[in-house]
Amino acid sequence: MSGADETGTPDPRLLDADGWRRLVPWLDVTEAGCTADGTGFMAVDDDALGRAADSLHDQGWFALPPCLPPDLIDGLGRGISRLAALGWPPVFIHVFDQAWALQAALTPLARHLLGDRFAVLPHLWAWCVPPVPRARGWPGHRDLIGNSVFPGGIHMTLSLWVPLVDATLDNGCMRVVPLPVERALSDRLEAMIADGRLAAEPEAIGTPLPAAAGAVLGWRQDLWHWSGRATTAAAGPRISIAIEMQNRAFDAVAEPLITAGHGPRLQMRVDLILRAMRTYARMESLPGPLPIDTLAQELK
């Protein structure tokens, strides 16, 4: 499943740009890296950005209505669906230029919340949660252990989550424990989970965040959150992608920091994907081995 040999060198077949283009012909792969020109920025005004910032400060999370380029969202959603159908972990969507263009599209929001000196963290992931009862994404967790917000409301890091199809109560939308709710608990949330006073997915104190395709959800990285579970009423899979960003005024949480809008060369994309698979193996069981032979096939 690893896609790399004992030295960490990727299987060379994973660097076959033409193979990836055959696999998902409506998406692009630029081997030497790509640069987004900014024409696909999210459509959001200053008032909406202000409300997002206020909610992030007061509740620890925010939700913006659909504001990302519809063609970009549709293409990525169909791309993940194609990859998943062929047995590829959805994180391989980051092989394609459009996944990096999505990061660039979020620039107005990132600048507003993190300042001009923001960067993308190399924490890549994506999901395709099947419409099967009890199927789900990740269990309850925090994205960062320790402080993610400092005096004056300065955010060091930020998690963004974009549904590529509608995320509903029936297909496993995200759920969070709002900041005021957690602060009102009688003890630290992890301690209450450890001794059985709360479940790791505490539905009674959690807030579900259904969101339409192309919306943007975000939360401070020390906020407790989790994926809901699909039900028998799920009309289709929950397909989504996560992006983590950092204020460069702080020491790097992880290397390399990536400039939004500058998709790295294919070699680095594959390296980052394989690293993510190792890092997040504790959060999600992935099928194996990788279906690398599909890269050499002509698909309809």
C-alpha positions as CSV (number, residue, x, y, z in Angstrom):
1,M,0.0,0.0,0.0
2,S,2.9,2.3,0.7
3,G,3.7,3.1,-2.9
4,A,7.4,3.5,-2.0
5,D,10.4,1.2,-1.5
6,E,12.3,0.7,1.8
7,T,14.3,3.9,1.2
8,G,11.1,5.9,0.7
9,T,11.6,6.3,-3.0
10,P,8.2,6.4,-4.7
11,D,7.3,3.7,-7.2
12,P,8.3,5.4,-10.5
13,R,4.9,4.5,-12.0
14,L,3.3,7.0,-9.7
15,L,5.2,9.7,-11.6
16,D,3.6,8.9,-14.9
17,A,1.8,12.2,-15.6
18,D,0.2,10.8,-18.8
19,G,-1.2,7.9,-16.8
20,W,-2.8,10.2,-14.3
21,R,-4.3,12.2,-17.2
22,R,-5.7,9.1,-18.7
23,L,-7.2,8.1,-15.3
24,V,-9.0,11.5,-14.8
25,P,-8.9,13.2,-18.3
26,W,-10.9,16.3,-17.2
27,L,-8.1,17.3,-14.7
28,D,-4.6,18.5,-15.4
29,V,-1.1,17.3,-14.3
30,T,1.8,19.7,-14.8
31,E,5.0,17.7,-14.1
32,A,7.1,20.8,-13.4
33,G,4.6,22.4,-11.1
34,C,1.8,24.9,-11.8
35,T,0.9,28.5,-10.9
36,A,-2.7,29.6,-10.4
37,D,-3.3,33.1,-11.8
38,G,-6.0,34.2,-9.3
39,T,-8.9,34.3,-11.7
40,G,-10.5,31.5,-9.7
41,F,-10.6,33.2,-6.3
42,M,-13.5,32.5,-4.1
43,A,-16.5,35.0,-4.5
44,V,-16.7,36.4,-1.0
45,D,-17.2,40.0,0.2
46,D,-15.7,41.9,3.2
47,D,-18.9,41.5,5.2
48,A,-18.9,37.7,4.8
49,L,-15.2,37.6,5.7
50,G,-15.9,39.7,8.8
51,R,-18.7,37.3,9.9
52,A,-16.4,34.4,9.4
53,A,-13.7,36.0,11.6
54,D,-16.2,36.8,14.3
55,S,-17.6,33.3,14.4
56,L,-14.1,31.9,14.4
57,H,-13.3,34.1,17.4
58,D,-16.5,33.4,19.3
59,Q,-17.4,29.8,18.4
60,G,-14.1,28.4,17.2
61,W,-15.5,27.6,13.7
62,F,-17.2,29.3,10.8
63,A,-19.2,28.4,7.7
64,L,-19.3,30.3,4.4
65,P,-22.0,29.4,1.8
66,P,-21.0,28.2,-1.6
67,C,-18.4,30.7,-2.9
68,L,-15.8,28.6,-4.8
69,P,-15.7,28.2,-8.7
70,P,-18.4,25.6,-9.5
71,D,-16.4,24.1,-12.3
72,L,-13.4,23.6,-10.0
73,I,-15.6,22.0,-7.3
74,D,-17.4,19.7,-9.8
75,G,-14.2,18.6,-11.5
76,L,-12.5,17.7,-8.2
77,G,-15.5,15.9,-6.8
78,R,-15.8,13.8,-10.0
79,G,-12.1,13.2,-9.8
80,I,-12.2,11.8,-6.3
81,S,-15.2,9.7,-7.2
82,R,-13.2,8.2,-10.2
83,L,-10.1,7.6,-8.0
84,A,-12.2,5.9,-5.3
85,A,-14.0,3.7,-7.7
86,L,-10.7,2.4,-9.0
87,G,-9.3,1.7,-5.5
88,W,-7.2,4.8,-5.1
89,P,-7.2,6.6,-1.7
90,P,-8.9,10.0,-2.4
91,V,-5.8,11.9,-1.2
92,F,-4.3,11.1,-4.6
93,I,-6.5,14.0,-6.0
94,H,-3.5,16.1,-5.0
95,V,-1.6,14.7,-8.0
96,F,-3.8,17.1,-10.1
97,D,-3.3,20.8,-10.6
98,Q,-6.9,21.6,-9.7
99,A,-6.3,20.5,-6.1
100,W,-3.6,23.1,-5.8
101,A,-5.8,25.7,-7.6
102,L,-8.3,25.2,-4.9
103,Q,-5.8,26.3,-2.3
104,A,-5.2,29.5,-4.3
105,A,-8.9,30.1,-4.6
106,L,-9.0,30.4,-0.8
107,T,-6.5,33.2,-0.7
108,P,-8.9,36.1,0.2
109,L,-10.1,34.1,3.2
110,A,-6.6,33.0,4.3
111,R,-5.3,36.6,4.1
112,H,-8.2,37.9,6.1
113,L,-7.8,35.3,8.9
114,L,-4.0,34.7,8.9
115,G,-2.6,37.8,7.3
116,D,-0.7,38.3,4.1
117,R,2.2,36.0,5.1
118,F,0.2,32.7,5.1
119,A,1.3,29.4,3.7
120,V,-0.3,26.0,3.0
121,L,0.8,23.2,5.4
122,P,1.8,19.8,3.8
123,H,-1.1,18.1,5.6
124,L,-3.0,16.8,2.6
125,W,-6.2,14.7,2.8
126,A,-9.5,14.1,1.0
127,W,-12.5,11.7,1.6
128,C,-15.1,9.8,-0.2
129,V,-17.4,8.4,2.5
130,P,-19.6,5.8,0.9
131,P,-23.4,6.1,1.3
132,V,-23.4,3.0,3.6
133,P,-25.1,3.0,7.0
134,R,-22.5,3.9,9.7
135,A,-19.8,4.8,7.2
136,R,-17.8,7.8,8.4
137,G,-14.7,9.9,8.0
138,W,-12.4,10.6,10.9
139,P,-13.3,10.1,14.6
140,G,-13.2,12.9,17.2
141,H,-9.9,14.7,17.4
142,R,-8.1,18.0,17.3
143,D,-5.9,19.0,14.4
144,L,-3.2,20.4,16.6
145,I,-2.3,19.5,20.2
146,G,-1.4,22.7,21.9
147,N,-2.1,26.4,21.3
148,S,-3.3,27.4,17.8
149,V,-4.5,30.9,18.8
150,F,-2.4,33.4,20.7
151,P,-3.2,36.6,22.7
152,G,-5.0,39.1,20.7
153,G,-6.8,36.4,18.7
154,I,-3.8,35.8,16.4
155,H,-4.2,32.5,14.7
156,M,-1.0,30.4,14.1
157,T,-2.8,27.8,12.0
158,L,-6.2,27.2,10.5
159,S,-8.1,24.2,9.2
160,L,-10.3,24.5,6.1
161,W,-12.7,21.9,4.9
162,V,-14.5,22.0,1.5
163,P,-17.4,19.8,0.6
164,L,-17.2,18.9,-3.1
165,V,-20.8,17.5,-3.0
166,D,-23.5,18.4,-0.5
167,A,-22.5,17.3,3.0
168,T,-25.7,16.4,4.8
169,L,-26.9,14.9,8.1
170,D,-27.4,11.7,6.2
171,N,-24.1,11.3,4.5
172,G,-21.8,12.2,7.4
173,C,-21.4,16.0,7.6
174,M,-18.8,17.5,10.0
175,R,-19.6,18.1,13.7
176,V,-17.8,20.3,16.1
177,V,-17.9,21.1,19.9
178,P,-18.2,24.9,19.8
179,L,-15.7,26.8,21.9
180,P,-18.2,28.2,24.5
181,V,-19.6,24.7,25.0
182,E,-16.2,23.2,25.7
183,R,-15.2,26.0,28.0
184,A,-18.4,25.4,30.0
185,L,-17.5,21.7,30.7
186,S,-16.7,20.7,34.2
187,D,-13.4,19.1,33.1
188,R,-11.1,18.9,30.1
189,L,-12.9,17.2,27.2
190,E,-10.2,14.5,26.7
191,A,-10.4,13.6,30.4
192,M,-14.2,13.3,30.2
193,I,-13.8,11.0,27.2
194,A,-11.1,8.9,28.8
195,D,-13.2,8.1,31.9
196,G,-16.5,7.6,30.0
197,R,-18.3,10.8,30.9
198,L,-18.4,11.7,27.2
199,A,-18.1,9.8,24.0
200,A,-15.3,10.8,21.5
201,E,-18.1,12.0,19.3
202,P,-20.3,13.8,21.9
203,E,-23.5,14.3,19.9
204,A,-25.3,15.9,22.8
205,I,-22.9,18.9,22.9
206,G,-21.8,18.8,19.2
207,T,-23.1,21.0,16.4
208,P,-23.6,19.5,13.0
209,L,-22.4,21.5,10.0
210,P,-24.3,20.5,6.9
211,A,-22.9,22.4,3.9
212,A,-23.6,22.6,0.2
213,A,-21.0,21.8,-2.4
214,G,-18.5,24.6,-2.8
215,A,-19.0,26.0,0.7
216,V,-16.1,26.6,3.0
217,L,-16.0,25.4,6.6
218,G,-13.1,26.3,8.9
219,W,-12.1,25.9,12.6
220,R,-9.2,26.7,14.9
221,Q,-6.9,23.7,15.0
222,D,-7.5,23.0,18.7
223,L,-11.2,22.6,18.2
224,W,-12.7,19.1,18.8
225,H,-14.5,17.9,15.7
226,W,-15.4,14.7,14.0
227,S,-17.2,13.2,11.0
228,G,-20.9,12.2,11.3
229,R,-22.0,8.8,10.1
230,A,-23.9,8.0,7.0
231,T,-27.5,6.7,7.3
232,T,-29.8,4.6,5.1
233,A,-31.1,7.9,3.7
234,A,-27.8,9.0,2.3
235,A,-28.3,9.9,-1.4
236,G,-24.7,9.6,-2.3
237,P,-21.1,9.7,-0.9
238,R,-19.7,12.5,1.1
239,I,-16.8,13.8,-0.9
240,S,-14.6,16.5,0.6
241,I,-11.1,17.9,0.8
242,A,-9.1,19.4,3.7
243,I,-6.6,22.2,3.6
244,E,-4.5,23.4,6.5
245,M,-2.8,26.8,6.5
246,Q,-0.3,28.6,8.7
247,N,0.7,32.2,9.5
248,R,4.4,32.4,8.5
249,A,5.0,34.8,11.5
250,F,5.3,31.6,13.5
251,D,7.9,28.8,13.2
252,A,6.7,26.2,10.7
253,V,4.4,23.6,12.2
254,A,5.5,21.2,9.4
255,E,7.8,21.4,6.4
256,P,7.7,22.3,3.6
257,L,5.5,25.3,3.8
258,I,3.8,25.8,0.4
259,T,2.9,29.1,-1.2
260,A,-0.8,29.0,-2.2
261,G,-1.1,29.1,-5.9
262,H,2.2,27.4,-6.6
263,G,1.5,23.7,-7.1
264,P,4.8,21.7,-6.6
265,R,6.3,19.5,-9.2
266,L,4.8,16.0,-9.6
267,Q,7.6,14.3,-7.6
268,M,6.9,16.4,-4.6
269,R,3.1,16.0,-4.9
270,V,3.6,12.2,-4.8
271,D,6.1,12.4,-1.9
272,L,3.6,14.6,0.1
273,I,0.7,12.2,-0.6
274,L,2.7,9.1,0.5
275,R,3.8,11.0,3.7
276,A,0.2,11.9,4.4
277,M,-0.8,8.2,4.0
278,R,1.8,7.2,6.6
279,T,0.8,10.1,9.0
280,Y,-2.9,9.5,8.9
281,A,-2.9,5.7,8.9
282,R,-3.9,6.0,12.6
283,M,-7.1,7.9,11.6
284,E,-8.3,5.9,8.6
285,S,-7.9,2.4,7.3
286,L,-6.9,2.5,3.7
287,P,-7.3,-0.4,1.1
288,G,-4.2,-1.9,-0.5
289,P,-2.2,-2.4,-2.5
290,L,-2.3,0.7,-4.6
291,P,-3.9,0.0,-8.0
292,I,-0.9,1.3,-9.9
293,D,-1.6,-0.8,-13.0
294,T,-4.7,1.4,-13.7
295,L,-2.3,4.2,-14.7
296,A,-1.4,2.2,-17.8
297,Q,-5.0,1.5,-18.9
298,E,-7.2,3.4,-21.2
299,L,-10.4,4.0,-19.3
300,K,-13.8,5.0,-20.5
